[in-house]
Every structure is written in C-alpha cells, then in structure tokens.
Amino acid sequence: MAPTAPVAPASFEEAVSRLESLIREMESGELPLDASLAAYQQGTELIRFCQARLADAEQQLSVLENGELKPLSLEVADV
C-alpha cells in the first residue's frame, strides 16, 4: 500500500504545530531513514505553506495601510 499524501493544514497555526512535531520526531533520532526523508519532505511543504500565508498577511497589511507597510507598534499607550 502506498503512503497517503498529508492533508494540507487548515491554518498557519496548525502548520506550525505540525512542523514543530515533525522537528521533535526527527531530532529524537528514532525515525528510520525512509520516515526521516518523508518527514523532511513534509516539513519543507509546511514551511512553504507558512511562507505563503505570511506573504498573504503582509500583502493584506499593505493594502490596509493604504499601500504603505508600517511596522506594528507593540507599545501600550499610557492611560
């Protein structure tokens, strides 16, 4: 039976979670070679997914800021 293709993540957060899980598995050193190669391939696909989602978010921010991408301020205003 051929291995099934992994299901695309539903969100950026799910992709990051799955990527972190893959990294832990690979770092454990307990995966056989074939499983390690499959995990590496899946990891690169998850990274591409995350990069695309981040690029989309950056584009949306650019549009929201009238064409000027502005850094987000994390400072809390004095009340």
PDB file of N, CA, C and O in Angstrom:
ATOM      1  N   MET A   1       0.847  -1.173   0.000  1.00  0.00           N
ATOM      2  CA  MET A   1       0.000   0.000   0.000  1.00  0.00           C
ATOM      3  C   MET A   1       0.893   1.236   0.000  1.00  0.00           C
ATOM      4  O   MET A   1       1.819   1.322   0.806  1.00  0.00           O
ATOM      5  N   ALA A   2       0.631   2.196  -0.890  1.00  0.00           N
ATOM      6  CA  ALA A   2       1.419   3.420  -0.981  1.00  0.00           C
ATOM      7  C   ALA A   2       1.022   4.363   0.142  1.00  0.00           C
ATOM      8  O   ALA A   2      -0.137   4.392   0.556  1.00  0.00           O
ATOM      9  N   PRO A   3       2.015   5.160   0.651  1.00  0.00           N
ATOM     10  CA  PRO A   3       1.671   6.108   1.706  1.00  0.00           C
ATOM     11  C   PRO A   3       0.734   7.187   1.174  1.00  0.00           C
ATOM     12  O   PRO A   3       0.837   7.609   0.022  1.00  0.00           O
ATOM     13  N   THR A   4      -0.176   7.621   2.030  1.00  0.00           N
ATOM     14  CA  THR A   4      -1.119   8.647   1.622  1.00  0.00           C
ATOM     15  C   THR A   4      -0.467  10.021   1.756  1.00  0.00           C
ATOM     16  O   THR A   4       0.387  10.241   2.615  1.00  0.00           O
ATOM     17  N   ALA A   5      -0.887  10.930   0.893  1.00  0.00           N
ATOM     18  CA  ALA A   5      -0.356  12.288   0.938  1.00  0.00           C
ATOM     19  C   ALA A   5      -0.903  12.990   2.173  1.00  0.00           C
ATOM     20  O   ALA A   5      -2.067  12.806   2.530  1.00  0.00           O
ATOM     21  N   PRO A   6      -0.056  13.806   2.836  1.00  0.00           N
ATOM     22  CA  PRO A   6      -0.540  14.515   4.014  1.00  0.00           C
ATOM     23  C   PRO A   6      -1.603  15.535   3.631  1.00  0.00           C
ATOM     24  O   PRO A   6      -1.554  16.134   2.557  1.00  0.00           O
ATOM     25  N   VAL A   7      -2.555  15.719   4.522  1.00  0.00           N
ATOM     26  CA  VAL A   7      -3.627  16.679   4.303  1.00  0.00           C
ATOM     27  C   VAL A   7      -3.076  18.076   4.555  1.00  0.00           C
ATOM     28  O   VAL A   7      -2.341  18.296   5.518  1.00  0.00           O
ATOM     29  N   ALA A   8      -3.436  19.025   3.682  1.00  0.00           N
ATOM     30  CA  ALA A   8      -2.975  20.400   3.843  1.00  0.00           C
ATOM     31  C   ALA A   8      -3.498  20.961   5.160  1.00  0.00           C
ATOM     32  O   ALA A   8      -4.632  20.683   5.551  1.00  0.00           O
ATOM     33  N   PRO A   9      -2.669  21.754   5.846  1.00  0.00           N
ATOM     34  CA  PRO A   9      -3.123  22.332   7.111  1.00  0.00           C
ATOM     35  C   PRO A   9      -4.270  23.320   6.889  1.00  0.00           C
ATOM     36  O   PRO A   9      -4.361  23.962   5.842  1.00  0.00           O
ATOM     37  N   ALA A  10      -5.129  23.425   7.878  1.00  0.00           N
ATOM     38  CA  ALA A  10      -6.282  24.318   7.789  1.00  0.00           C
ATOM     39  C   ALA A  10      -5.903  25.758   8.113  1.00  0.00           C
ATOM     40  O   ALA A  10      -6.605  26.691   7.722  1.00  0.00           O
ATOM     41  N   SER A  11      -4.785  25.940   8.832  1.00  0.00           N
ATOM     42  CA  SER A  11      -4.398  27.288   9.245  1.00  0.00           C
ATOM     43  C   SER A  11      -2.884  27.369   9.410  1.00  0.00           C
ATOM     44  O   SER A  11      -2.184  26.357   9.434  1.00  0.00           O
ATOM     45  N   PHE A  12      -2.405  28.595   9.521  1.00  0.00           N
ATOM     46  CA  PHE A  12      -0.988  28.842   9.780  1.00  0.00           C
ATOM     47  C   PHE A  12      -0.577  28.178  11.090  1.00  0.00           C
ATOM     48  O   PHE A  12       0.467  27.530  11.168  1.00  0.00           O
ATOM     49  N   GLU A  13      -1.408  28.344  12.118  1.00  0.00           N
ATOM     50  CA  GLU A  13      -1.093  27.798  13.429  1.00  0.00           C
ATOM     51  C   GLU A  13      -1.017  26.270  13.408  1.00  0.00           C
ATOM     52  O   GLU A  13      -0.156  25.682  14.062  1.00  0.00           O
ATOM     53  N   GLU A  14      -1.901  25.636  12.668  1.00  0.00           N
ATOM     54  CA  GLU A  14      -1.850  24.178  12.551  1.00  0.00           C
ATOM     55  C   GLU A  14      -0.568  23.747  11.843  1.00  0.00           C
ATOM     56  O   GLU A  14       0.059  22.763  12.236  1.00  0.00           O
ATOM     57  N   ALA A  15      -0.180  24.477  10.807  1.00  0.00           N
ATOM     58  CA  ALA A  15       1.043  24.145  10.071  1.00  0.00           C
ATOM     59  C   ALA A  15       2.268  24.255  10.977  1.00  0.00           C
ATOM     60  O   ALA A  15       3.147  23.394  10.946  1.00  0.00           O
ATOM     61  N   VAL A  16       2.324  25.315  11.783  1.00  0.00           N
ATOM     62  CA  VAL A  16       3.459  25.497  12.695  1.00  0.00           C
ATOM     63  C   VAL A  16       3.489  24.374  13.725  1.00  0.00           C
ATOM     64  O   VAL A  16       4.556  23.846  14.040  1.00  0.00           O
ATOM     65  N   SER A  17       2.325  24.010  14.247  1.00  0.00           N
ATOM     66  CA  SER A  17       2.247  22.928  15.222  1.00  0.00           C
ATOM     67  C   SER A  17       2.731  21.610  14.622  1.00  0.00           C
ATOM     68  O   SER A  17       3.498  20.878  15.247  1.00  0.00           O
ATOM     69  N   ARG A  18       2.276  21.318  13.406  1.00  0.00           N
ATOM     70  CA  ARG A  18       2.702  20.086  12.741  1.00  0.00           C
ATOM     71  C   ARG A  18       4.200  20.119  12.451  1.00  0.00           C
ATOM     72  O   ARG A  18       4.877  19.098  12.573  1.00  0.00           O
ATOM     73  N   LEU A  19       4.718  21.274  12.070  1.00  0.00           N
ATOM     74  CA  LEU A  19       6.143  21.404  11.795  1.00  0.00           C
ATOM     75  C   LEU A  19       6.955  21.175  13.068  1.00  0.00           C
ATOM     76  O   LEU A  19       7.971  20.480  13.039  1.00  0.00           O
ATOM     77  N   GLU A  20       6.517  21.754  14.178  1.00  0.00           N
ATOM     78  CA  GLU A  20       7.213  21.547  15.453  1.00  0.00           C
ATOM     79  C   GLU A  20       7.217  20.071  15.842  1.00  0.00           C
ATOM     80  O   GLU A  20       8.215  19.562  16.352  1.00  0.00           O
ATOM     81  N   SER A  21       6.106  19.391  15.603  1.00  0.00           N
ATOM     82  CA  SER A  21       6.010  17.966  15.912  1.00  0.00           C
ATOM     83  C   SER A  21       6.984  17.155  15.055  1.00  0.00           C
ATOM     84  O   SER A  21       7.665  16.256  15.548  1.00  0.00           O
ATOM     85  N   LEU A  22       7.036  17.487  13.775  1.00  0.00           N
ATOM     86  CA  LEU A  22       7.975  16.796  12.883  1.00  0.00           C
ATOM     87  C   LEU A  22       9.415  17.001  13.332  1.00  0.00           C
ATOM     88  O   LEU A  22      10.215  16.065  13.320  1.00  0.00           O
ATOM     89  N   ILE A  23       9.738  18.205  13.721  1.00  0.00           N
ATOM     90  CA  ILE A  23      11.104  18.510  14.163  1.00  0.00           C
ATOM     91  C   ILE A  23      11.458  17.682  15.386  1.00  0.00           C
ATOM     92  O   ILE A  23      12.549  17.117  15.467  1.00  0.00           O
ATOM     93  N   ARG A  24      10.522  17.610  16.351  1.00  0.00           N
ATOM     94  CA  ARG A  24      10.781  16.793  17.548  1.00  0.00           C
ATOM     95  C   ARG A  24      11.015  15.329  17.176  1.00  0.00           C
ATOM     96  O   ARG A  24      11.928  14.692  17.701  1.00  0.00           O
ATOM     97  N   GLU A  25      10.195  14.799  16.274  1.00  0.00           N
ATOM     98  CA  GLU A  25      10.359  13.404  15.850  1.00  0.00           C
ATOM     99  C   GLU A  25      11.718  13.186  15.200  1.00  0.00           C
ATOM    100  O   GLU A  25      12.408  12.208  15.488  1.00  0.00           O
ATOM    101  N   MET A  26      12.094  14.108  14.319  1.00  0.00           N
ATOM    102  CA  MET A  26      13.358  13.946  13.609  1.00  0.00           C
ATOM    103  C   MET A  26      14.554  14.095  14.552  1.00  0.00           C
ATOM    104  O   MET A  26      15.550  13.384  14.419  1.00  0.00           O
ATOM    105  N   GLU A  27      14.446  15.019  15.499  1.00  0.00           N
ATOM    106  CA  GLU A  27      15.544  15.224  16.442  1.00  0.00           C
ATOM    107  C   GLU A  27      15.700  14.069  17.419  1.00  0.00           C
ATOM    108  O   GLU A  27      16.762  13.897  18.016  1.00  0.00           O
ATOM    109  N   SER A  28      14.647  13.279  17.583  1.00  0.00           N
ATOM    110  CA  SER A  28      14.728  12.146  18.502  1.00  0.00           C
ATOM    111  C   SER A  28      15.718  11.098  18.001  1.00  0.00           C
ATOM    112  O   SER A  28      16.259  10.323  18.789  1.00  0.00           O
ATOM    113  N   GLY A  29      15.950  11.077  16.703  1.00  0.00           N
ATOM    114  CA  GLY A  29      16.882  10.111  16.129  1.00  0.00           C
ATOM    115  C   GLY A  29      16.315   8.711  16.030  1.00  0.00           C
ATOM    116  O   GLY A  29      17.051   7.771  15.728  1.00  0.00           O
ATOM    117  N   GLU A  30      15.032   8.547  16.275  1.00  0.00           N
ATOM    118  CA  GLU A  30      14.432   7.216  16.279  1.00  0.00           C
ATOM    119  C   GLU A  30      13.703   6.860  14.992  1.00  0.00           C
ATOM    120  O   GLU A  30      13.233   5.732  14.842  1.00  0.00           O
ATOM    121  N   LEU A  31      13.601   7.808  14.059  1.00  0.00           N
ATOM    122  CA  LEU A  31      12.906   7.522  12.804  1.00  0.00           C
ATOM    123  C   LEU A  31      13.826   6.748  11.862  1.00  0.00           C
ATOM    124  O   LEU A  31      15.012   7.060  11.762  1.00  0.00           O
ATOM    125  N   PRO A  32      13.295   5.755  11.179  1.00  0.00           N
ATOM    126  CA  PRO A  32      14.082   5.089  10.144  1.00  0.00           C
ATOM    127  C   PRO A  32      14.353   6.068   8.997  1.00  0.00           C
ATOM    128  O   PRO A  32      13.693   7.101   8.889  1.00  0.00           O
ATOM    129  N   LEU A  33      15.307   5.745   8.159  1.00  0.00           N
ATOM    130  CA  LEU A  33      15.722   6.638   7.080  1.00  0.00           C
ATOM    131  C   LEU A  33      14.553   7.060   6.197  1.00  0.00           C
ATOM    132  O   LEU A  33      14.389   8.249   5.925  1.00  0.00           O
ATOM    133  N   ASP A  34      13.745   6.116   5.748  1.00  0.00           N
ATOM    134  CA  ASP A  34      12.617   6.456   4.866  1.00  0.00           C
ATOM    135  C   ASP A  34      11.637   7.403   5.547  1.00  0.00           C
ATOM    136  O   ASP A  34      11.136   8.340   4.925  1.00  0.00           O
ATOM    137  N   ALA A  35      11.365   7.158   6.820  1.00  0.00           N
ATOM    138  CA  ALA A  35      10.452   8.029   7.556  1.00  0.00           C
ATOM    139  C   ALA A  35      11.065   9.413   7.748  1.00  0.00           C
ATOM    140  O   ALA A  35      10.353  10.416   7.705  1.00  0.00           O
ATOM    141  N   SER A  36      12.370   9.475   7.959  1.00  0.00           N
ATOM    142  CA  SER A  36      13.054  10.762   8.093  1.00  0.00           C
ATOM    143  C   SER A  36      12.976  11.559   6.802  1.00  0.00           C
ATOM    144  O   SER A  36      12.744  12.768   6.827  1.00  0.00           O
ATOM    145  N   LEU A  37      13.169  10.891   5.684  1.00  0.00           N
ATOM    146  CA  LEU A  37      13.075  11.582   4.391  1.00  0.00           C
ATOM    147  C   LEU A  37      11.659  12.081   4.140  1.00  0.00           C
ATOM    148  O   LEU A  37      11.470  13.192   3.645  1.00  0.00           O
ATOM    149  N   ALA A  38      10.666  11.269   4.476  1.00  0.00           N
ATOM    150  CA  ALA A  38       9.274  11.680   4.304  1.00  0.00           C
ATOM    151  C   ALA A  38       8.946  12.857   5.225  1.00  0.00           C
ATOM    152  O   ALA A  38       8.250  13.787   4.817  1.00  0.00           O
ATOM    153  N   ALA A  39       9.443  12.822   6.459  1.00  0.00           N
ATOM    154  CA  ALA A  39       9.209  13.914   7.404  1.00  0.00           C
ATOM    155  C   ALA A  39       9.872  15.191   6.909  1.00  0.00           C
ATOM    156  O   ALA A  39       9.301  16.276   7.023  1.00  0.00           O
ATOM    157  N   TYR A  40      11.078  15.065   6.357  1.00  0.00           N
ATOM    158  CA  TYR A  40      11.783  16.231   5.814  1.00  0.00           C
ATOM    159  C   TYR A  40      10.988  16.840   4.663  1.00  0.00           C
ATOM    160  O   TYR A  40      10.834  18.059   4.588  1.00  0.00           O
ATOM    161  N   GLN A  41      10.490  16.004   3.780  1.00  0.00           N
ATOM    162  CA  GLN A  41       9.703  16.498   2.650  1.00  0.00           C
ATOM    163  C   GLN A  41       8.421  17.185   3.140  1.00  0.00           C
ATOM    164  O   GLN A  41       8.061  18.254   2.649  1.00  0.00           O
ATOM    165  N   GLN A  42       7.748  16.576   4.093  1.00  0.00           N
ATOM    166  CA  GLN A  42       6.531  17.171   4.632  1.00  0.00           C
ATOM    167  C   GLN A  42       6.862  18.497   5.317  1.00  0.00           C
ATOM    168  O   GLN A  42       6.102  19.460   5.212  1.00  0.00           O
ATOM    169  N   GLY A  43       7.991  18.545   6.014  1.00  0.00           N
ATOM    170  CA  GLY A  43       8.413  19.779   6.668  1.00  0.00           C
ATOM    171  C   GLY A  43       8.648  20.905   5.680  1.00  0.00           C
ATOM    172  O   GLY A  43       8.265  22.047   5.934  1.00  0.00           O
ATOM    173  N   THR A  44       9.277  20.591   4.549  1.00  0.00           N
ATOM    174  CA  THR A  44       9.509  21.641   3.549  1.00  0.00           C
ATOM    175  C   THR A  44       8.189  22.131   2.962  1.00  0.00           C
ATOM    176  O   THR A  44       8.049  23.315   2.656  1.00  0.00           O
ATOM    177  N   GLU A  45       7.229  21.234   2.805  1.00  0.00           N
ATOM    178  CA  GLU A  45       5.906  21.647   2.316  1.00  0.00           C
ATOM    179  C   GLU A  45       5.196  22.539   3.341  1.00  0.00           C
ATOM    180  O   GLU A  45       4.541  23.515   2.975  1.00  0.00           O
ATOM    181  N   LEU A  46       5.330  22.201   4.604  1.00  0.00           N
ATOM    182  CA  LEU A  46       4.730  23.026   5.657  1.00  0.00           C
ATOM    183  C   LEU A  46       5.388  24.408   5.719  1.00  0.00           C
ATOM    184  O   LEU A  46       4.711  25.415   5.923  1.00  0.00           O
ATOM    185  N   ILE A  47       6.702  24.448   5.542  1.00  0.00           N
ATOM    186  CA  ILE A  47       7.407  25.735   5.531  1.00  0.00           C
ATOM    187  C   ILE A  47       6.926  26.583   4.362  1.00  0.00           C
ATOM    188  O   ILE A  47       6.689  27.780   4.525  1.00  0.00           O
ATOM    189  N   ARG A  48       6.779  25.984   3.196  1.00  0.00           N
ATOM    190  CA  ARG A  48       6.274  26.733   2.039  1.00  0.00           C
ATOM    191  C   ARG A  48       4.869  27.264   2.304  1.00  0.00           C
ATOM    192  O   ARG A  48       4.553  28.400   1.950  1.00  0.00           O
ATOM    193  N   PHE A  49       4.029  26.443   2.924  1.00  0.00           N
ATOM    194  CA  PHE A  49       2.678  26.871   3.273  1.00  0.00           C
ATOM    195  C   PHE A  49       2.732  28.081   4.208  1.00  0.00           C
ATOM    196  O   PHE A  49       2.024  29.065   3.997  1.00  0.00           O
ATOM    197  N   CYS A  50       3.574  28.005   5.243  1.00  0.00           N
ATOM    198  CA  CYS A  50       3.685  29.104   6.206  1.00  0.00           C
ATOM    199  C   CYS A  50       4.220  30.368   5.537  1.00  0.00           C
ATOM    200  O   CYS A  50       3.726  31.465   5.797  1.00  0.00           O
ATOM    201  N   GLN A  51       5.221  30.219   4.679  1.00  0.00           N
ATOM    202  CA  GLN A  51       5.765  31.379   3.975  1.00  0.00           C
ATOM    203  C   GLN A  51       4.706  32.033   3.104  1.00  0.00           C
ATOM    204  O   GLN A  51       4.634  33.260   3.037  1.00  0.00           O
ATOM    205  N   ALA A  52       3.894  31.242   2.441  1.00  0.00           N
ATOM    206  CA  ALA A  52       2.830  31.784   1.592  1.00  0.00           C
ATOM    207  C   ALA A  52       1.786  32.513   2.436  1.00  0.00           C
ATOM    208  O   ALA A  52       1.324  33.590   2.061  1.00  0.00           O
ATOM    209  N   ARG A  53       1.415  31.927   3.574  1.00  0.00           N
ATOM    210  CA  ARG A  53       0.434  32.586   4.449  1.00  0.00           C
ATOM    211  C   ARG A  53       0.978  33.898   4.997  1.00  0.00           C
ATOM    212  O   ARG A  53       0.244  34.882   5.086  1.00  0.00           O
ATOM    213  N   LEU A  54       2.262  33.924   5.368  1.00  0.00           N
ATOM    214  CA  LEU A  54       2.867  35.151   5.863  1.00  0.00           C
ATOM    215  C   LEU A  54       2.936  36.215   4.769  1.00  0.00           C
ATOM    216  O   LEU A  54       2.710  37.395   5.036  1.00  0.00           O
ATOM    217  N   ALA A  55       3.245  35.808   3.551  1.00  0.00           N
ATOM    218  CA  ALA A  55       3.273  36.749   2.427  1.00  0.00           C
ATOM    219  C   ALA A  55       1.875  37.316   2.173  1.00  0.00           C
ATOM    220  O   ALA A  55       1.725  38.505   1.890  1.00  0.00           O
ATOM    221  N   ASP A  56       0.855  36.462   2.275  1.00  0.00           N
ATOM    222  CA  ASP A  56      -0.530  36.927   2.117  1.00  0.00           C
ATOM    223  C   ASP A  56      -0.885  37.944   3.194  1.00  0.00           C
ATOM    224  O   ASP A  56      -1.504  38.970   2.910  1.00  0.00           O
ATOM    225  N   ALA A  57      -0.491  37.657   4.429  1.00  0.00           N
ATOM    226  CA  ALA A  57      -0.793  38.569   5.533  1.00  0.00           C
ATOM    227  C   ALA A  57      -0.080  39.899   5.329  1.00  0.00           C
ATOM    228  O   ALA A  57      -0.658  40.956   5.578  1.00  0.00           O
ATOM    229  N   GLU A  58       1.157  39.855   4.882  1.00  0.00           N
ATOM    230  CA  GLU A  58       1.908  41.078   4.619  1.00  0.00           C
ATOM    231  C   GLU A  58       1.229  41.897   3.522  1.00  0.00           C
ATOM    232  O   GLU A  58       1.148  43.122   3.617  1.00  0.00           O
ATOM    233  N   GLN A  59       0.747  41.226   2.496  1.00  0.00           N
ATOM    234  CA  GLN A  59       0.035  41.911   1.411  1.00  0.00           C
ATOM    235  C   GLN A  59      -1.239  42.558   1.934  1.00  0.00           C
ATOM    236  O   GLN A  59      -1.551  43.691   1.566  1.00  0.00           O
ATOM    237  N   GLN A  60      -1.973  41.862   2.778  1.00  0.00           N
ATOM    238  CA  GLN A  60      -3.204  42.414   3.344  1.00  0.00           C
ATOM    239  C   GLN A  60      -2.909  43.639   4.208  1.00  0.00           C
ATOM    240  O   GLN A  60      -3.647  44.623   4.163  1.00  0.00           O
ATOM    241  N   LEU A  61      -1.830  43.581   4.996  1.00  0.00           N
ATOM    242  CA  LEU A  61      -1.450  44.736   5.809  1.00  0.00           C
ATOM    243  C   LEU A  61      -1.080  45.920   4.933  1.00  0.00           C
ATOM    244  O   LEU A  61      -1.410  47.063   5.249  1.00  0.00           O
ATOM    245  N   SER A  62      -0.406  45.648   3.853  1.00  0.00           N
ATOM    246  CA  SER A  62      -0.020  46.711   2.928  1.00  0.00           C
ATOM    247  C   SER A  62      -1.250  47.397   2.368  1.00  0.00           C
ATOM    248  O   SER A  62      -1.289  48.624   2.274  1.00  0.00           O
ATOM    249  N   VAL A  63      -2.240  46.630   2.001  1.00  0.00           N
ATOM    250  CA  VAL A  63      -3.485  47.190   1.465  1.00  0.00           C
ATOM    251  C   VAL A  63      -4.204  47.972   2.554  1.00  0.00           C
ATOM    252  O   VAL A  63      -4.727  49.055   2.292  1.00  0.00           O
ATOM    253  N   LEU A  64      -4.240  47.441   3.769  1.00  0.00           N
ATOM    254  CA  LEU A  64      -4.938  48.113   4.869  1.00  0.00           C
ATOM    255  C   LEU A  64      -4.276  49.441   5.243  1.00  0.00           C
ATOM    256  O   LEU A  64      -4.946  50.346   5.738  1.00  0.00           O
ATOM    257  N   GLU A  65      -2.992  49.561   5.014  1.00  0.00           N
ATOM    258  CA  GLU A  65      -2.260  50.775   5.351  1.00  0.00           C
ATOM    259  C   GLU A  65      -2.126  51.696   4.148  1.00  0.00           C
ATOM    260  O   GLU A  65      -1.172  52.469   4.061  1.00  0.00           O
ATOM    261  N   ASN A  66      -3.079  51.619   3.216  1.00  0.00           N
ATOM    262  CA  ASN A  66      -3.085  52.477   2.020  1.00  0.00           C
ATOM    263  C   ASN A  66      -1.791  52.388   1.223  1.00  0.00           C
ATOM    264  O   ASN A  66      -1.247  53.400   0.780  1.00  0.00           O
ATOM    265  N   GLY A  67      -1.318  51.184   1.051  1.00  0.00           N
ATOM    266  CA  GLY A  67      -0.142  50.982   0.221  1.00  0.00           C
ATOM    267  C   GLY A  67       1.176  51.155   0.952  1.00  0.00           C
ATOM    268  O   GLY A  67       2.230  50.895   0.371  1.00  0.00           O
ATOM    269  N   GLU A  68       1.154  51.584   2.206  1.00  0.00           N
ATOM    270  CA  GLU A  68       2.383  51.730   2.978  1.00  0.00           C
ATOM    271  C   GLU A  68       2.407  50.684   4.070  1.00  0.00           C
ATOM    272  O   GLU A  68       1.558  50.676   4.962  1.00  0.00           O
ATOM    273  N   LEU A  69       3.379  49.811   3.991  1.00  0.00           N
ATOM    274  CA  LEU A  69       3.532  48.798   5.026  1.00  0.00           C
ATOM    275  C   LEU A  69       4.210  49.447   6.219  1.00  0.00           C
ATOM    276  O   LEU A  69       5.359  49.878   6.128  1.00  0.00           O
ATOM    277  N   LYS A  70       3.507  49.516   7.328  1.00  0.00           N
ATOM    278  CA  LYS A  70       4.027  50.175   8.525  1.00  0.00           C
ATOM    279  C   LYS A  70       4.304  49.128   9.592  1.00  0.00           C
ATOM    280  O   LYS A  70       3.557  48.158   9.718  1.00  0.00           O
ATOM    281  N   PRO A  71       5.370  49.316  10.362  1.00  0.00           N
ATOM    282  CA  PRO A  71       5.642  48.359  11.437  1.00  0.00           C
ATOM    283  C   PRO A  71       4.561  48.433  12.506  1.00  0.00           C
ATOM    284  O   PRO A  71       4.031  49.504  12.803  1.00  0.00           O
ATOM    285  N   LEU A  72       4.248  47.282  13.073  1.00  0.00           N
ATOM    286  CA  LEU A  72       3.256  47.236  14.140  1.00  0.00           C
ATOM    287  C   LEU A  72       3.892  47.730  15.430  1.00  0.00           C
ATOM    288  O   LEU A  72       5.011  47.337  15.761  1.00  0.00           O
ATOM    289  N   SER A  73       3.200  48.571  16.148  1.00  0.00           N
ATOM    290  CA  SER A  73       3.686  49.068  17.428  1.00  0.00           C
ATOM    291  C   SER A  73       3.145  48.174  18.522  1.00  0.00           C
ATOM    292  O   SER A  73       1.933  47.990  18.638  1.00  0.00           O
ATOM    293  N   LEU A  74       4.030  47.623  19.319  1.00  0.00           N
ATOM    294  CA  LEU A  74       3.618  46.732  20.400  1.00  0.00           C
ATOM    295  C   LEU A  74       3.581  47.446  21.731  1.00  0.00           C
ATOM    296  O   LEU A  74       3.302  46.829  22.759  1.00  0.00           O
ATOM    297  N   GLU A  75       3.862  48.749  21.729  1.00  0.00           N
ATOM    298  CA  GLU A  75       3.858  49.516  22.963  1.00  0.00           C
ATOM    299  C   GLU A  75       2.415  49.788  23.398  1.00  0.00           C
ATOM    300  O   GLU A  75       1.539  50.042  22.571  1.00  0.00           O
ATOM    301  N   VAL A  76       2.191  49.730  24.697  1.00  0.00           N
ATOM    302  CA  VAL A  76       0.863  50.002  25.236  1.00  0.00           C
ATOM    303  C   VAL A  76       0.791  51.489  25.554  1.00  0.00           C
ATOM    304  O   VAL A  76       1.687  52.040  26.193  1.00  0.00           O
ATOM    305  N   ALA A  77      -0.263  52.123  25.111  1.00  0.00           N
ATOM    306  CA  ALA A  77      -0.432  53.558  25.350  1.00  0.00           C
ATOM    307  C   ALA A  77      -0.721  53.791  26.823  1.00  0.00           C
ATOM    308  O   ALA A  77      -1.410  52.998  27.464  1.00  0.00           O
ATOM    309  N   ASP A  78      -0.182  54.902  27.362  1.00  0.00           N
ATOM    310  CA  ASP A  78      -0.466  55.272  28.750  1.00  0.00           C
ATOM    311  C   ASP A  78      -1.924  55.672  28.869  1.00  0.00           C
ATOM    312  O   ASP A  78      -2.449  56.391  28.018  1.00  0.00           O
ATOM    313  N   VAL A  79      -2.573  55.212  29.915  1.00  0.00           N
ATOM    314  CA  VAL A  79      -3.983  55.519  30.113  1.00  0.00           C
ATOM    315  C   VAL A  79      -4.141  56.572  31.166  1.00  0.00           C
ATOM    316  O   VAL A  79      -5.263  56.969  31.479  1.00  0.00           O
TER     317      VAL A  79
END
